Amino acid sequence: MKVTVGNVTKNIPQEYAPAIGMISEEQHDAPEKIRLSPWERFLYAEAAWRSKQTSTTKMYLSDVEPACVISQWNRLSECRYVVEYKAGLDDDHAKHAIVPVSVYRACPVESRMMACENFTS
């Protein structure tokens, strides 16, 4: 489906439709191209996930934009995927959110990180 954000026109998959109003014109990597770049695909996947969350989560993540995805493994070889967000203007600490594997897969390989720290479920 074709979407226009400001002066940028993009073809996005139907599953990213809830994210249309959450991505600004400045966040697009390649505004001259109609196809999504790998980073834009990740932004739309993360925003579509965020749009389906509770109002508390939406408010918590309202003023930040994603920086990378980290895959974390525990001692039982279970994995979870965590999006790390850039710190907001009034916040010194980065924010994190556990996301489904579909958001992780949408992230470009160069923006993925592996964490060897343990976590408890």
C-alpha positions as CSV (number, residue, x, y, z in Angstrom):
1,M,0.0,0.0,0.0
2,K,1.3,3.5,-0.8
3,V,1.7,5.9,2.1
4,T,2.6,9.6,2.0
5,V,4.3,11.2,5.0
6,G,5.0,14.9,4.2
7,N,6.9,14.9,0.9
8,V,7.9,11.2,1.2
9,T,5.9,8.5,-0.6
10,K,6.6,4.8,0.4
11,N,5.2,1.4,-0.4
12,I,4.7,-0.4,2.9
13,P,3.3,-3.9,3.8
14,Q,-0.2,-4.0,5.1
15,E,0.9,-5.3,8.6
16,Y,2.7,-1.9,9.1
17,A,-0.5,0.1,8.6
18,P,-0.9,0.9,12.3
19,A,2.5,2.6,12.2
20,I,1.6,5.2,9.6
21,G,1.1,8.1,11.9
22,M,4.1,7.2,14.1
23,I,6.9,7.7,11.6
24,S,8.0,11.2,10.8
25,E,9.3,12.5,7.5
26,E,12.8,13.0,9.1
27,Q,13.1,9.4,10.2
28,H,13.1,8.1,6.6
29,D,16.6,7.1,5.3
30,A,16.0,7.3,1.6
31,P,13.1,9.7,1.0
32,E,13.7,9.7,-2.8
33,K,13.0,5.9,-3.1
34,I,9.6,4.3,-2.9
35,R,10.7,1.0,-1.5
36,L,11.6,0.8,2.2
37,S,15.2,0.7,3.2
38,P,16.2,-1.9,5.8
39,W,16.2,0.7,8.6
40,E,12.8,2.1,7.5
41,R,11.4,-1.4,7.5
42,F,12.6,-1.8,11.1
43,L,11.1,1.5,12.2
44,Y,7.8,0.6,10.7
45,A,7.9,-2.9,12.3
46,E,8.7,-1.5,15.7
47,A,6.1,1.3,15.5
48,A,3.4,-1.3,14.4
49,W,4.3,-3.4,17.4
50,R,4.2,-0.3,19.7
51,S,0.8,0.7,18.4
52,K,-0.7,-2.6,19.7
53,Q,0.7,-2.1,23.2
54,T,-1.1,-0.7,26.3
55,S,-1.4,3.0,26.8
56,T,1.3,2.9,29.5
57,T,3.8,1.4,27.2
58,K,2.9,3.8,24.4
59,M,3.4,6.7,26.8
60,Y,6.7,5.3,28.1
61,L,8.1,5.1,24.5
62,S,6.4,8.2,23.1
63,D,9.5,10.5,23.0
64,V,12.2,8.0,21.9
65,E,13.3,6.3,18.7
66,P,14.9,2.9,18.4
67,A,18.6,2.6,18.1
68,C,19.2,-1.2,17.9
69,V,18.0,-4.7,18.8
70,I,19.8,-6.9,21.3
71,S,19.2,-10.7,21.5
72,Q,19.7,-12.0,25.0
73,W,20.1,-15.7,25.9
74,N,19.7,-17.2,29.4
75,R,21.2,-20.3,30.9
76,L,18.4,-22.5,29.5
77,S,19.1,-21.3,25.9
78,E,15.9,-19.3,25.8
79,C,16.1,-16.1,23.8
80,R,14.4,-12.7,24.0
81,Y,14.8,-9.7,21.8
82,V,15.2,-6.2,23.3
83,V,14.9,-2.9,21.4
84,E,17.2,-0.2,22.9
85,Y,16.0,3.3,22.3
86,K,18.0,6.5,22.1
87,A,17.7,8.6,25.3
88,G,15.1,11.4,25.0
89,L,16.0,15.1,25.4
90,D,15.0,15.2,29.1
91,D,16.2,11.7,30.0
92,D,19.8,10.6,30.6
93,H,19.0,6.8,30.5
94,A,18.2,4.7,27.5
95,K,14.9,2.9,27.5
96,H,14.3,-0.7,26.5
97,A,11.4,-2.9,25.4
98,I,11.1,-6.6,24.9
99,V,9.7,-7.2,21.4
100,P,8.6,-10.2,19.3
101,V,11.0,-12.0,16.9
102,S,9.3,-10.3,13.9
103,V,10.7,-6.9,15.0
104,Y,14.1,-8.4,15.5
105,R,14.0,-9.9,12.0
106,A,13.0,-6.6,10.5
107,C,16.1,-4.9,12.0
108,P,19.1,-4.6,9.6
109,V,21.9,-7.0,10.5
110,E,24.4,-4.2,11.3
111,S,22.0,-2.8,13.9
112,R,21.6,-6.1,15.8
113,M,23.7,-6.9,18.8
114,M,24.3,-10.0,20.9
115,A,24.3,-9.9,24.7
116,C,25.8,-12.7,26.8
117,E,24.3,-11.5,30.0
118,N,21.8,-13.7,31.9
119,F,18.3,-12.7,32.6
120,T,15.5,-14.3,34.5
121,S,12.1,-14.9,33.0
